[in-house]
Amino acid sequence: MSHVAIDYLGWTATAAFVGSYFFTRPSLLRGAQMFGALLWVTYGVLIKASPVIVANVLVFSAAAWTIYGKRTF
């Protein structure tokens, strides 16, 4: 993947994360955060940046937990 494409991926991840703050429904906010985190994980893998990968796996996990893990059956 070219350097320019990787940069665009990083900017797209940034836009997804910033955009998530405009959602008023918590489930949509968390979904957008999960999408942004997946983009950041992909970006981190491509640039071989472990801190970016780990931080966003944690963000994804926290967002997923607040959507799916807190349900009581």
ROSE-4610 file (N, C-alpha, C; in Angstrom, 1 decimal, always signed):
// ROSE-4610
residu = [M/M/M/S/S/S/H/H/H/V/V/V/A/A/A/I/I/I/D/D/D/Y/Y/Y/L/L/L/G/G/G/W/W/W/T/T/T/A/A/A/T/T/T/A/A/A/A/A/A/F/F/F/V/V/V/G/G/G/S/S/S/Y/Y/Y/F/F/F/F/F/F/T/T/T/R/R/R/P/P/P/S/S/S/L/L/L/L/L/L/R/R/R/G/G/G/A/A/A/Q/Q/Q/M/M/M/F/F/F/G/G/G/A/A/A/L/L/L/L/L/L/W/W/W/V/V/V/T/T/T/Y/Y/Y/G/G/G/V/V/V/L/L/L/I/I/I/K/K/K/A/A/A/S/S/S/P/P/P/V/V/V/I/I/I/V/V/V/A/A/A/N/N/N/V/V/V/L/L/L/V/V/V/F/F/F/S/S/S/A/A/A/A/A/A/A/A/A/W/W/W/T/T/T/I/I/I/Y/Y/Y/G/G/G/K/K/K/R/R/R/T/T/T/F/F/F]
num = [1/1/1/2/2/2/3/3/3/4/4/4/5/5/5/6/6/6/7/7/7/8/8/8/9/9/9/10/10/10/11/11/11/12/12/12/13/13/13/14/14/14/15/15/15/16/16/16/17/17/17/18/18/18/19/19/19/20/20/20/21/21/21/22/22/22/23/23/23/24/24/24/25/25/25/26/26/26/27/27/27/28/28/28/29/29/29/30/30/30/31/31/31/32/32/32/33/33/33/34/34/34/35/35/35/36/36/36/37/37/37/38/38/38/39/39/39/40/40/40/41/41/41/42/42/42/43/43/43/44/44/44/45/45/45/46/46/46/47/47/47/48/48/48/49/49/49/50/50/50/51/51/51/52/52/52/53/53/53/54/54/54/55/55/55/56/56/56/57/57/57/58/58/58/59/59/59/60/60/60/61/61/61/62/62/62/63/63/63/64/64/64/65/65/65/66/66/66/67/67/67/68/68/68/69/69/69/70/70/70/71/71/71/72/72/72/73/73/73]
x = [+0.9/+0.0/+0.9/+0.5/+1.4/+1.3/+2.3/+2.4/+1.1/+0.7/-0.4/-1.7/-1.9/-3.1/-3.1/-2.0/-1.9/-2.2/-1.7/-2.1/-3.6/-4.2/-5.6/-6.4/-5.9/-6.5/-6.5/-5.4/-5.2/-6.2/-6.3/-7.2/-8.7/-9.0/-10.3/-10.7/-9.7/-9.9/-10.1/-9.4/-9.6/-10.9/-11.4/-12.7/-13.8/-13.7/-14.7/-14.7/-13.6/-13.6/-14.2/-13.8/-14.4/-15.8/-16.2/-17.6/-18.5/-17.9/-18.7/-19.2/-18.6/-19.1/-20.3/-20.7/-21.9/-23.2/-23.0/-24.1/-24.7/-26.1/-26.7/-27.2/-27.4/-27.8/-26.5/-26.4/-25.2/-24.8/-25.8/-25.4/-24.8/-25.2/-24.6/-23.2/-23.1/-21.8/-20.8/-21.2/-20.3/-20.0/-21.0/-20.7/-19.7/-19.9/-18.9/-17.5/-17.5/-16.2/-15.5/-16.3/-15.8/-15.3/-16.0/-15.6/-14.2/-14.2/-13.0/-11.8/-12.1/-11.0/-10.5/-11.4/-10.9/-10.0/-10.4/-9.6/-8.2/-8.2/-6.9/-6.1/-6.7/-5.9/-5.3/-6.1/-5.5/-4.4/-4.5/-3.5/-2.3/-2.5/-1.3/-0.6/-1.3/-0.7/+0.2/-0.3/+0.4/+1.6/+1.6/+2.8/+3.6/+3.2/+3.9/+4.1/+3.0/+3.0/+2.1/+2.8/+2.1/+1.3/+1.7/+0.8/-0.5/-0.5/-1.7/-2.6/-2.0/-2.8/-3.4/-2.6/-3.1/-4.2/-3.9/-4.8/-6.2/-6.2/-7.5/-8.2/-7.4/-8.1/-8.8/-8.2/-8.8/-10.1/-10.0/-11.1/-12.3/-11.9/-12.9/-13.6/-12.8/-13.3/-14.2/-13.8/-14.7/-16.0/-15.9/-17.2/-18.1/-17.5/-18.3/-18.9/-18.1/-18.6/-19.8/-19.8/-20.9/-22.1/-21.9/-23.1/-23.6/-22.7/-23.1/-23.0/-22.0/-21.6/-22.5/-23.1/-23.9/-25.3/-25.7/-27.1/-27.4/-28.5/-28.9/-30.0/-29.9/-30.8/-31.7]
y = [-1.2/+0.0/+1.2/+2.2/+3.4/+4.3/+5.1/+6.0/+7.0/+7.4/+8.3/+7.6/+6.4/+5.6/+5.4/+5.1/+4.9/+6.3/+7.4/+8.7/+8.9/+8.6/+8.8/+7.9/+6.7/+5.8/+6.5/+7.1/+7.7/+8.9/+9.7/+10.8/+10.4/+9.3/+8.7/+8.3/+7.6/+7.2/+8.4/+9.4/+10.7/+11.2/+11.3/+11.8/+11.0/+9.7/+8.8/+9.0/+9.1/+9.3/+10.7/+11.7/+13.1/+13.1/+12.5/+12.4/+11.7/+10.7/+9.9/+10.8/+11.9/+12.8/+13.6/+13.5/+14.2/+13.3/+12.1/+11.2/+11.4/+11.4/+11.6/+10.3/+9.3/+8.0/+7.2/+6.8/+6.1/+4.9/+4.1/+3.0/+3.4/+4.5/+5.0/+5.6/+6.2/+6.8/+5.6/+4.6/+3.4/+2.7/+2.6/+2.0/+2.7/+4.1/+4.9/+4.8/+4.8/+4.6/+3.3/+2.2/+0.9/+1.0/+1.6/+1.7/+2.5/+3.6/+4.4/+3.6/+2.9/+2.1/+1.0/+0.4/-0.6/+0.0/+1.2/+1.9/+2.3/+2.7/+3.0/+1.8/+0.6/-0.6/-1.0/-0.9/-1.1/-0.2/+1.1/+2.1/+1.7/+1.3/+1.0/-0.3/-1.2/-2.4/-2.0/-1.2/-0.8/+0.0/+0.8/+1.6/+1.0/-0.2/-1.0/-0.3/+0.3/+1.1/+0.4/-0.4/-1.2/-0.3/+0.9/+1.7/+2.0/+2.3/+2.7/+1.5/+0.3/-0.9/-1.3/-1.3/-1.7/-0.7/+0.6/+1.6/+1.5/+1.2/+1.1/-0.2/-1.3/-2.5/-2.4/-1.6/-1.3/-0.4/+0.6/+1.4/+0.6/-0.2/-1.1/-2.0/-2.6/-3.5/-2.8/-1.6/-0.8/-0.4/+0.0/+0.4/-0.8/-1.9/-3.2/-3.6/-3.5/-3.9/-3.1/-1.8/-0.9/-1.2/-1.7/-2.0/-3.4/-4.4/-5.8/-6.5/-6.1/-6.8/-6.5/-5.3/-4.9/-5.4/-6.1/-6.6/-7.6/-7.6/-8.6/-9.4/-10.7/-11.6/-12.3]
z = [+0.0/+0.0/+0.0/-0.8/-0.9/+0.4/+0.5/+1.7/+1.7/+0.5/+0.4/+0.8/+0.4/+0.8/+2.3/+2.9/+4.3/+5.0/+4.5/+5.1/+5.0/+3.9/+3.7/+4.7/+5.0/+6.0/+7.3/+7.7/+9.0/+9.1/+8.0/+8.0/+8.1/+7.4/+7.5/+8.9/+9.5/+10.9/+11.8/+11.6/+12.4/+12.2/+11.0/+10.6/+11.3/+11.2/+11.8/+13.4/+14.0/+15.4/+15.8/+15.1/+15.4/+15.1/+14.0/+13.6/+14.7/+15.4/+16.3/+17.5/+17.7/+18.8/+18.4/+17.2/+16.8/+16.9/+17.2/+17.4/+18.7/+18.8/+20.1/+20.7/+19.9/+20.4/+20.8/+22.1/+22.5/+21.7/+21.2/+20.4/+19.0/+18.5/+17.2/+17.5/+18.6/+19.0/+19.2/+19.9/+20.1/+18.8/+17.9/+16.6/+15.8/+15.8/+15.1/+15.7/+17.0/+17.7/+17.4/+17.3/+16.9/+15.5/+14.6/+13.2/+13.1/+13.8/+13.8/+14.4/+15.5/+16.1/+15.1/+14.4/+13.4/+12.3/+11.9/+10.9/+11.5/+12.8/+13.5/+13.6/+14.0/+14.1/+12.8/+11.7/+10.4/+10.0/+10.3/+10.1/+11.0/+12.2/+13.1/+12.6/+12.1/+11.5/+10.3/+9.4/+8.2/+8.5/+9.6/+9.9/+11.0/+11.4/+12.4/+13.7/+14.2/+15.5/+16.5/+17.4/+18.4/+19.3/+19.8/+20.7/+20.0/+18.7/+18.0/+18.0/+17.7/+17.6/+19.0/+20.0/+21.3/+21.8/+21.7/+22.2/+21.5/+20.2/+19.5/+19.6/+19.9/+20.3/+21.6/+22.5/+23.8/+23.6/+22.8/+22.5/+21.8/+20.9/+20.2/+21.3/+22.1/+23.1/+24.1/+24.5/+25.5/+24.8/+23.6/+22.9/+22.7/+22.3/+22.1/+23.4/+24.5/+25.8/+26.2/+25.9/+26.3/+25.5/+24.3/+23.5/+23.8/+23.8/+23.8/+25.2/+25.9/+27.2/+28.4/+28.3/+29.5/+29.5/+28.4/+28.4/+29.4/+30.0/+30.9/+30.3/+30.5/+29.8/+30.9]
